[in-house]
């Protein structure tokens, strides 16, 4: 049976495996020479990106049956968050500094909670989790049928990318999901061809073949296909190879990201009565509360539980565009690290010089 960390304590601490020089945000939004009182062009483009997401969030909020008077409260949220973003256009320091993706996301979560919403994606997360759970067995059976270790790993990596498509923080993907739902097999087939914009898959394969990590911490991303059909088959393979695996999930809801409590429930539904995950023991699987409440993460602020579990880890995995690309892409660690996710914002694609829906797999050995 998998072990659980205790719930998140209030005090957040620095992730102990970070190298001394650390900056959470990947994309610089302004230059040192920029006038601090004037919104820089890149800041403006990101503010507009978040402005354009408001109708999608408002629609989700309106349909939140757990909130009385949801329609009016959704309008309050939409008006307040739009007002905040317009204020930031006029004065980039009006709601705190530095102005970055973490601040814009936090202000959105605050506006939702002030309007009375705690989890506007709860219903769609539950629906997608049920669909993905029904497919889990077939996905891991396909993986197990691949005899070549390198090919099996590549199949698992492609599954992570395909699962990462289920991201309702992206306007385009949220609209596509509303129209036609999400097919994991179709997403696997439609991945952009290699080489990807950052493509360390061959290096990762080589390391996979020559070493077995003792303990792996994975900062997970979305609910549904992402966690269940992408990350869990990968984690299961690590367990089968003898690694201890810590899955670190958000403390509080944010977009359709999976939370700590939701992940515990998902694992309990997937495990059999003997504590096995499709034939693999979960005795070395730990579910931890990361202490995070955003779709991005600043590793200077993690739960004490995650920091404790990290002390003897020798591989850190940051999965998803928010945690592994928009933040932490260039973060350096005292152990091996893997950043893996899909490019789903035009602004990120422009920064990387990539295609939309391009893939990133960045592997670094211990620095």
ZAZAKOL-950659 format. One record per residue (C-alpha): x negated, y, z; residue in one letter. Coordinates in pm, 1 decimal, padded with zeros to 6 digits. Layout:
<recs>
+----------+----------+----------+---------+
!        u !        v !        w ! residuo !
+----------+----------+----------+---------+
!        X !        Y !        Z !       a !
...
+----------+----------+----------+---------+
</recs>
This chain:
<recs>
+----------+----------+----------+---------+
!        u !        v !        w ! residuo !
+----------+----------+----------+---------+
!  00000.0 !  00000.0 !  00000.0 !       x !
! -00132.8 !  00345.1 ! -00088.8 !       x !
! -00243.3 !  00571.0 !  00192.8 !       x !
! -00118.2 !  00927.3 !  00236.0 !       x !
! -00296.0 !  01229.2 !  00370.8 !       x !
! -00114.1 !  01434.9 !  00629.2 !       x !
!  00086.1 !  01734.4 !  00515.1 !       x !
! -00096.1 !  02053.0 !  00429.4 !       x !
! -00218.7 !  02264.9 !  00717.7 !       x !
! -00186.9 !  02641.1 !  00694.9 !       x !
! -00557.0 !  02720.2 !  00673.0 !       x !
! -00711.0 !  02673.7 !  00328.6 !       x !
! -01083.5 !  02611.2 !  00286.8 !       x !
! -01341.7 !  02594.8 !  00010.0 !       x !
! -01373.2 !  02271.8 ! -00186.6 !       x !
! -01702.9 !  02131.1 ! -00054.1 !       x !
! -01833.3 !  01997.1 ! -00386.6 !       x !
! -01846.9 !  02338.4 ! -00557.0 !       x !
! -02183.8 !  02474.3 ! -00653.5 !       x !
! -02267.0 !  02808.3 ! -00494.2 !       x !
! -02176.7 !  03025.5 ! -00795.3 !       x !
! -01806.0 !  02985.7 ! -00865.2 !       x !
! -01544.8 !  03185.7 ! -01050.7 !       x !
! -01198.0 !  03030.6 ! -01076.0 !       x !
! -01072.9 !  03207.0 ! -01389.9 !       x !
! -01221.4 !  03096.4 ! -01721.5 !       x !
! -01125.2 !  03387.0 ! -01946.4 !       x !
! -01262.0 !  03734.3 ! -01858.4 !       x !
! -00974.0 !  03978.4 ! -01888.9 !       x !
! -01181.9 !  04294.9 ! -01874.6 !       x !
! -01539.3 !  04419.4 ! -01915.6 !       x !
! -01733.1 !  04600.0 ! -01641.5 !       x !
! -01724.9 !  04915.1 ! -01852.5 !       x !
! -01342.5 !  04916.5 ! -01873.1 !       x !
! -01155.1 !  05195.2 ! -01691.8 !       x !
! -01008.4 !  05024.0 ! -01380.8 !       x !
! -00699.1 !  05245.1 ! -01396.3 !       x !
! -00612.5 !  05143.9 ! -01753.2 !       x !
! -00479.2 !  04800.1 ! -01850.0 !       x !
! -00732.8 !  04625.1 ! -02076.1 !       x !
! -00618.2 !  04469.7 ! -02407.9 !       x !
! -00661.6 !  04109.2 ! -02286.0 !       x !
! -00477.1 !  04189.8 ! -01963.6 !       x !
! -00196.0 !  04334.8 ! -02173.7 !       x !
! -00173.1 !  04023.3 ! -02391.7 !       x !
! -00139.0 !  03799.5 ! -02083.8 !       x !
!  00119.4 !  04029.5 ! -01924.3 !       x !
!  00319.6 !  04007.2 ! -02248.7 !       x !
!  00281.0 !  03627.9 ! -02248.7 !       x !
!  00439.1 !  03612.8 ! -01902.2 !       x !
!  00707.8 !  03864.7 ! -02001.8 !       x !
!  00806.7 !  03637.6 ! -02289.8 !       x !
!  00858.6 !  03344.7 ! -02052.5 !       x !
!  01121.9 !  03526.6 ! -01845.3 !       x !
!  01427.2 !  03424.8 ! -02056.1 !       x !
!  01330.7 !  03056.7 ! -02026.8 !       x !
!  01287.5 !  03085.2 ! -01647.9 !       x !
!  01609.5 !  03282.2 ! -01615.5 !       x !
!  01799.4 !  03009.5 ! -01803.1 !       x !
!  01657.0 !  02739.9 ! -01572.7 !       x !
!  01742.9 !  02947.7 ! -01266.6 !       x !
!  02101.2 !  03005.6 ! -01384.2 !       x !
!  02156.3 !  02630.1 ! -01401.0 !       x !
!  02016.8 !  02561.3 ! -01051.8 !       x !
!  02325.2 !  02412.7 ! -00884.6 !       x !
!  02156.0 !  02409.3 ! -00544.0 !       x !
!  02162.1 !  02789.7 ! -00526.8 !       x !
!  02489.3 !  02975.5 ! -00460.9 !       x !
!  02562.8 !  03252.2 ! -00712.4 !       x !
!  02273.7 !  03127.6 ! -00926.4 !       x !
!  02365.2 !  03338.0 ! -01231.5 !       x !
!  02342.5 !  03668.2 ! -01044.4 !       x !
!  02032.8 !  03561.1 ! -00854.3 !       x !
!  01868.0 !  03458.0 ! -01184.5 !       x !
!  01930.3 !  03808.1 ! -01317.2 !       x !
!  01777.1 !  03956.0 ! -00999.9 !       x !
!  01466.6 !  03740.5 ! -01053.2 !       x !
!  01439.2 !  03829.9 ! -01423.5 !       x !
!  01479.4 !  04202.5 ! -01360.4 !       x !
!  01234.6 !  04207.6 ! -01070.3 !       x !
!  00960.5 !  04009.2 ! -01244.1 !       x !
!  00997.3 !  04217.0 ! -01562.1 !       x !
!  00972.9 !  04532.3 ! -01348.6 !       x !
!  00652.5 !  04404.3 ! -01184.2 !       x !
!  00494.1 !  04321.4 ! -01520.2 !       x !
!  00587.1 !  04661.6 ! -01664.5 !       x !
!  00429.1 !  04826.2 ! -01358.7 !       x !
!  00110.5 !  04626.8 ! -01422.1 !       x !
!  00101.5 !  04756.4 ! -01779.3 !       x !
!  00089.2 !  05111.4 ! -01643.0 !       x !
! -00142.1 !  05039.7 ! -01350.0 !       x !
! -00336.8 !  04710.2 ! -01346.7 !       x !
! -00404.9 !  04748.3 ! -00972.8 !       x !
! -00042.7 !  04813.9 ! -00874.0 !       x !
!  00014.2 !  04465.9 ! -00728.7 !       x !
! -00331.8 !  04370.4 ! -00606.7 !       x !
! -00669.2 !  04292.1 ! -00756.2 !       x !
! -00812.3 !  04126.6 ! -00947.7 !       x !
! -00544.5 !  04114.6 ! -01214.9 !       x !
! -00573.6 !  03759.8 ! -01346.6 !       x !
! -00364.1 !  03452.2 ! -01426.5 !       x !
! -00348.5 !  03353.9 ! -01059.0 !       x !
! -00195.5 !  03688.5 ! -00962.4 !       x !
!  00060.1 !  03685.5 ! -01246.3 !       x !
!  00169.4 !  03332.0 ! -01153.0 !       x !
!  00188.1 !  03417.4 ! -00782.3 !       x !
!  00400.0 !  03725.9 ! -00849.1 !       x !
!  00639.0 !  03512.5 ! -01055.2 !       x !
!  00672.7 !  03254.9 ! -00776.0 !       x !
!  00731.3 !  03532.1 ! -00522.7 !       x !
!  01002.4 !  03688.0 ! -00741.4 !       x !
!  01175.3 !  03349.7 ! -00773.9 !       x !
!  01165.1 !  03281.3 ! -00399.2 !       x !
!  01280.6 !  03632.2 ! -00309.3 !       x !
!  01582.1 !  03572.9 ! -00536.3 !       x !
!  01656.8 !  03247.4 ! -00349.8 !       x !
!  01504.1 !  02988.0 ! -00583.9 !       x !
!  01258.4 !  02727.6 ! -00458.3 !       x !
!  01246.8 !  02473.1 ! -00743.6 !       x !
!  01430.2 !  02567.8 ! -01064.4 !       x !
!  01278.8 !  02273.2 ! -01252.4 !       x !
!  01385.3 !  02011.0 ! -00996.0 !       x !
!  01661.2 !  01855.4 ! -01209.5 !       x !
!  01453.1 !  01825.3 ! -01526.8 !       x !
!  01159.4 !  01684.6 ! -01326.5 !       x !
!  01382.3 !  01414.5 ! -01178.1 !       x !
!  01523.4 !  01325.3 ! -01521.1 !       x !
!  01181.0 !  01307.2 ! -01684.4 !       x !
!  01034.3 !  01106.9 ! -01396.2 !       x !
!  01306.6 !  00843.0 ! -01438.5 !       x !
!  01243.3 !  00820.1 ! -01813.8 !       x !
!  00867.4 !  00791.9 ! -01767.3 !       x !
!  00899.7 !  00531.1 ! -01489.9 !       x !
!  01099.3 !  00311.3 ! -01730.0 !       x !
!  00809.0 !  00327.7 ! -01979.8 !       x !
!  00520.4 !  00281.4 ! -01734.4 !       x !
!  00497.9 ! -00097.4 ! -01761.6 !       x !
!  00479.7 ! -00095.1 ! -02141.9 !       x !
!  00212.5 !  00180.0 ! -02141.6 !       x !
! -00018.3 ! -00007.6 ! -01902.8 !       x !
!  00044.9 ! -00339.3 ! -02082.3 !       x !
! -00073.0 ! -00178.2 ! -02405.7 !       x !
! -00380.9 ! -00047.0 ! -02227.0 !       x !
! -00457.1 ! -00385.7 ! -02070.8 !       x !
! -00431.1 ! -00555.1 ! -02411.4 !       x !
! -00728.8 ! -00352.3 ! -02543.7 !       x !
! -01031.7 ! -00570.3 ! -02477.6 !       x !
! -01308.2 ! -00324.6 ! -02570.1 !       x !
! -01380.3 ! -00107.8 ! -02265.9 !       x !
! -01462.3 !  00204.8 ! -02467.9 !       x !
! -01150.5 !  00172.3 ! -02682.0 !       x !
! -00938.0 !  00117.1 ! -02373.1 !       x !
! -01080.7 !  00432.2 ! -02212.7 !       x !
! -01012.9 !  00634.9 ! -02528.1 !       x !
! -00655.2 !  00507.6 ! -02530.2 !       x !
! -00614.8 !  00618.9 ! -02167.4 !       x !
! -00764.1 !  00962.0 ! -02243.9 !       x !
! -00528.1 !  01005.5 ! -02538.2 !       x !
! -00243.9 !  00911.0 ! -02304.4 !       x !
! -00346.6 !  01192.0 ! -02069.0 !       x !
! -00335.9 !  01440.4 ! -02357.7 !       x !
!  00000.6 !  01309.6 ! -02477.9 !       x !
!  00145.8 !  01329.4 ! -02127.4 !       x !
!  00012.1 !  01682.9 ! -02084.4 !       x !
!  00249.7 !  01795.1 ! -02361.6 !       x !
!  00527.9 !  01786.9 ! -02099.5 !       x !
!  00457.0 !  02144.0 ! -01987.9 !       x !
!  00755.5 !  02373.7 ! -01945.2 !       x !
!  00527.8 !  02667.3 ! -01866.1 !       x !
!  00464.0 !  02696.7 ! -02241.8 !       x !
!  00742.9 !  02883.7 ! -02422.1 !       x !
!  00705.9 !  02683.4 ! -02742.5 !       x !
!  00702.0 !  02348.5 ! -02563.5 !       x !
!  00989.0 !  02447.7 ! -02334.3 !       x !
!  01199.5 !  02541.5 ! -02638.1 !       x !
!  01104.7 !  02220.4 ! -02821.2 !       x !
!  01190.6 !  02019.7 ! -02510.4 !       x !
!  01533.8 !  02187.7 ! -02488.0 !       x !
!  01603.9 !  02103.0 ! -02853.0 !       x !
!  01476.3 !  01749.0 ! -02887.1 !       x !
!  01338.5 !  01619.7 ! -02558.8 !       x !
!  00992.2 !  01467.9 ! -02529.8 !       x !
!  00866.6 !  01139.2 ! -02672.7 !       x !
!  00544.2 !  01003.6 ! -02523.5 !       x !
!  00472.6 !  00769.5 ! -02816.1 !       x !
!  00536.2 !  01049.1 ! -03065.2 !       x !
!  00306.3 !  01280.6 ! -02869.6 !       x !
!  00031.2 !  01015.3 ! -02879.4 !       x !
!  00064.9 !  00986.1 ! -03256.0 !       x !
!  00064.8 !  01362.7 ! -03312.5 !       x !
! -00253.4 !  01452.4 ! -03123.1 !       x !
! -00482.9 !  01669.0 ! -03331.3 !       x !
! -00769.1 !  01467.2 ! -03482.3 !       x !
! -01118.0 !  01461.7 ! -03335.9 !       x !
! -01351.9 !  01634.6 ! -03299.0 !       x !
! -01157.0 !  01836.6 ! -03044.4 !       x !
! -01262.8 !  02190.9 ! -02954.0 !       x !
! -01453.9 !  02060.1 ! -02649.4 !       x !
! -01513.3 !  01691.9 ! -02706.6 !       x !
! -01727.2 !  01506.6 ! -02452.1 !       x !
! -01533.2 !  01182.5 ! -02494.7 !       x !
! -01835.1 !  00989.6 ! -02623.5 !       x !
! -02049.5 !  01114.7 ! -02333.0 !       x !
! -01776.4 !  01021.0 ! -02088.1 !       x !
! -01749.0 !  00675.0 ! -02248.2 !       x !
! -02123.1 !  00624.6 ! -02210.8 !       x !
! -02111.7 !  00719.7 ! -01841.6 !       x !
! -01801.2 !  00505.6 ! -01790.2 !       x !
! -01987.8 !  00202.8 ! -01925.4 !       x !
! -02299.3 !  00248.5 ! -01711.9 !       x !
! -02161.4 !  00364.3 ! -01373.3 !       x !
! -01872.7 !  00298.2 ! -01140.6 !       x !
! -01770.7 !  00598.5 ! -00932.0 !       x !
! -01720.4 !  00521.8 ! -00565.8 !       x !
! -01453.2 !  00786.6 ! -00508.0 !       x !
! -01260.4 !  00997.9 ! -00757.9 !       x !
! -01048.5 !  01304.6 ! -00678.8 !       x !
! -00793.6 !  01396.8 ! -00946.3 !       x !
! -00613.7 !  01732.0 ! -00931.5 !       x !
! -00290.5 !  01643.0 ! -01112.5 !       x !
! -00061.1 !  01860.9 ! -01321.8 !       x !
!  00295.2 !  01802.4 ! -01446.9 !       x !
!  00575.7 !  01565.9 ! -01352.0 !       x !
!  00724.6 !  01314.4 ! -01594.8 !       x !
!  00510.9 !  01166.4 ! -01870.7 !       x !
!  00205.7 !  01366.7 ! -01762.8 !       x !
!  00159.9 !  01210.6 ! -01419.0 !       x !
!  00334.1 !  00876.2 ! -01482.7 !       x !
!  00221.1 !  00781.8 ! -01834.6 !       x !
! -00098.7 !  00986.1 ! -01852.2 !       x !
! -00273.0 !  01010.6 ! -01515.7 !       x !
! -00143.1 !  00702.3 ! -01334.5 !       x !
! -00258.9 !  00450.6 ! -01600.7 !       x !
! -00601.1 !  00621.5 ! -01588.6 !       x !
! -00604.3 !  00611.5 ! -01207.4 !       x !
! -00495.7 !  00247.2 ! -01214.8 !       x !
! -00791.2 !  00164.0 ! -01440.1 !       x !
! -01026.5 !  00336.3 ! -01195.5 !       x !
! -00873.9 !  00134.1 ! -00909.8 !       x !
! -00920.7 ! -00183.8 ! -01109.1 !       x !
! -01288.5 ! -00096.7 ! -01152.8 !       x !
! -01329.2 ! -00060.2 ! -00774.9 !       x !
! -01305.8 !  00317.2 ! -00727.2 !       x !
! -01114.5 !  00480.0 ! -00446.7 !       x !
! -00877.8 !  00733.2 ! -00605.3 !       x !
! -00737.0 !  01048.2 ! -00444.5 !       x !
! -00450.4 !  01214.5 ! -00632.3 !       x !
! -00425.3 !  01578.0 ! -00519.2 !       x !
! -00085.9 !  01735.0 ! -00592.2 !       x !
!  00066.5 !  02075.8 ! -00522.6 !       x !
!  00209.2 !  02158.3 ! -00182.2 !       x !
!  00503.0 !  02359.2 ! -00322.8 !       x !
!  00692.5 !  02349.3 ! -00655.1 !       x !
!  00565.2 !  02558.1 ! -00946.3 !       x !
!  00708.5 !  02519.5 ! -01298.0 !       x !
!  00738.6 !  02143.1 ! -01362.2 !       x !
!  00418.3 !  02052.3 ! -01176.9 !       x !
!  00447.9 !  01744.6 ! -00958.1 !       x !
!  00438.1 !  01807.9 ! -00582.6 !       x !
!  00282.8 !  01599.7 ! -00308.2 !       x !
!  00619.2 !  01475.3 ! -00181.0 !       x !
!  00742.2 !  01397.6 ! -00533.6 !       x !
!  00427.4 !  01200.7 ! -00611.6 !       x !
!  00470.6 !  00987.0 ! -00299.9 !       x !
!  00822.5 !  00904.1 ! -00420.0 !       x !
!  00703.2 !  00824.6 ! -00774.4 !       x !
!  00435.6 !  00584.2 ! -00648.3 !       x !
!  00684.6 !  00411.3 ! -00417.5 !       x !
!  00913.4 !  00348.6 ! -00716.1 !       x !
!  00632.6 !  00212.7 ! -00934.9 !       x !
!  00473.8 ! -00016.8 ! -00674.1 !       x !
!  00600.8 ! -00367.6 ! -00622.9 !       x !
!  00677.2 ! -00518.7 ! -00282.1 !       x !
!  00316.6 ! -00628.6 ! -00238.2 !       x !
!  00181.9 ! -00275.9 ! -00291.9 !       x !
!  00059.0 ! -00339.6 ! -00647.4 !       x !
!  00079.8 ! -00100.9 ! -00941.5 !       x !
!  00141.7 ! -00325.6 ! -01242.9 !       x !
! -00083.8 ! -00594.2 ! -01097.9 !       x !
! -00347.5 ! -00362.8 ! -00946.3 !       x !
! -00373.2 ! -00308.8 ! -00569.9 !       x !
! -00305.1 !  00043.3 ! -00442.6 !       x !
! -00494.5 ! -00011.3 ! -00116.4 !       x !
! -00760.3 !  00233.4 ! -00241.2 !       x !
! -00510.6 !  00492.4 ! -00368.3 !       x !
! -00456.9 !  00805.6 ! -00160.6 !       x !
! -00198.1 !  01078.6 ! -00224.7 !       x !
! -00314.8 !  01414.6 ! -00089.7 !       x !
! -00163.1 !  01758.6 ! -00054.9 !       x !
! -00391.7 !  02004.8 ! -00238.2 !       x !
! -00254.7 !  02305.4 ! -00050.9 !       x !
! -00185.9 !  02474.8 ! -00385.8 !       x !
!  00141.3 !  02634.0 ! -00496.5 !       x !
!  00053.9 !  02755.4 ! -00847.4 !       x !
!  00003.2 !  02593.5 ! -01192.0 !       x !
! -00359.5 !  02712.4 ! -01176.2 !       x !
! -00601.2 !  02652.7 ! -00888.7 !       x !
! -00872.7 !  02844.9 ! -00708.6 !       x !
! -01097.9 !  02582.1 ! -00553.5 !       x !
! -01206.5 !  02821.4 ! -00282.1 !       x !
! -00858.2 !  02765.5 ! -00136.4 !       x !
! -00770.9 !  02398.5 ! -00093.1 !       x !
! -00619.1 !  02206.9 !  00196.4 !       x !
! -00843.4 !  02079.5 !  00472.9 !       x !
! -00725.9 !  01727.2 !  00383.0 !       x !
! -00852.1 !  01752.9 !  00025.6 !       x !
! -01178.6 !  01909.3 !  00144.8 !       x !
! -01227.0 !  01621.1 !  00388.7 !       x !
! -01160.2 !  01356.7 !  00123.3 !       x !
! -01398.9 !  01530.1 ! -00117.6 !       x !
! -01705.3 !  01503.8 !  00102.9 !       x !
! -01810.9 !  01164.6 ! -00036.1 !       x !
! -01646.8 !  01184.2 ! -00382.2 !       x !
! -01870.7 !  01138.4 ! -00683.7 !       x !
! -01624.5 !  01236.7 ! -00959.7 !       x !
! -01381.5 !  01530.9 ! -00966.1 !       x !
! -01112.4 !  01544.0 ! -01235.9 !       x !
! -00917.5 !  01863.3 ! -01309.8 !       x !
! -00625.3 !  01784.1 ! -01537.3 !       x !
! -00406.2 !  02017.6 ! -01737.8 !       x !
! -00443.1 !  02355.6 ! -01904.7 !       x !
! -00386.2 !  02552.3 ! -01583.1 !       x !
! -00628.8 !  02367.7 ! -01355.5 !       x !
! -00885.5 !  02247.4 ! -01609.8 !       x !
! -00895.1 !  02512.4 ! -01884.6 !       x !
! -00745.5 !  02846.7 ! -01776.4 !       x !
! -00919.7 !  02798.2 ! -01443.8 !       x !
! -01228.4 !  02587.7 ! -01364.3 !       x !
! -01340.6 !  02503.8 ! -01720.0 !       x !
! -01690.5 !  02626.2 ! -01639.9 !       x !
! -01689.4 !  02536.6 ! -01270.1 !       x !
! -01998.6 !  02341.4 ! -01167.1 !       x !
! -01995.4 !  02072.1 ! -00902.8 !       x !
! -02241.1 !  01879.1 ! -00687.6 !       x !
! -02098.5 !  01559.8 ! -00838.7 !       x !
! -01981.3 !  01447.3 ! -01183.7 !       x !
! -01678.8 !  01636.2 ! -01314.9 !       x !
! -01417.6 !  01596.7 ! -01587.4 !       x !
! -01190.7 !  01873.9 ! -01712.9 !       x !
! -00916.9 !  01744.3 ! -01940.4 !       x !
! -00612.2 !  01913.2 ! -02089.3 !       x !
! -00436.3 !  02049.9 ! -02394.9 !       x !
! -00443.5 !  02407.5 ! -02530.1 !       x !
! -00084.1 !  02535.9 ! -02521.2 !       x !
! -00122.0 !  02914.5 ! -02510.9 !       x !
! -00228.6 !  03122.0 ! -02811.8 !       x !
! -00443.9 !  03336.8 ! -02582.0 !       x !
! -00640.0 !  03029.3 ! -02469.4 !       x !
! -00677.0 !  02907.3 ! -02829.0 !       x !
! -00813.5 !  03247.5 ! -02934.1 !       x !
! -01065.1 !  03247.9 ! -02648.9 !       x !
! -01188.6 !  02895.0 ! -02728.7 !       x !
! -01165.7 !  02938.1 ! -03106.3 !       x !
! -00942.0 !  02632.7 ! -03121.5 !       x !
! -00623.8 !  02516.0 ! -03284.7 !       x !
! -00299.8 !  02527.6 ! -03085.0 !       x !
! -00247.7 !  02191.0 ! -02912.8 !       x !
! -00617.0 !  02115.8 ! -02948.2 !       x !
! -00764.8 !  01895.0 ! -02677.8 !       x !
! -01036.4 !  01964.8 ! -02422.3 !       x !
! -01238.5 !  01693.9 ! -02252.5 !       x !
! -01541.7 !  01838.2 ! -02077.2 !       x !
! -01763.5 !  01601.2 ! -01882.1 !       x !
! -02060.9 !  01715.6 ! -01674.2 !       x !
! -02293.0 !  01502.5 ! -01468.5 !       x !
! -02378.7 !  01614.7 ! -01115.2 !       x !
! -02556.0 !  01950.2 ! -01119.6 !       x !
+----------+----------+----------+---------+
</recs>
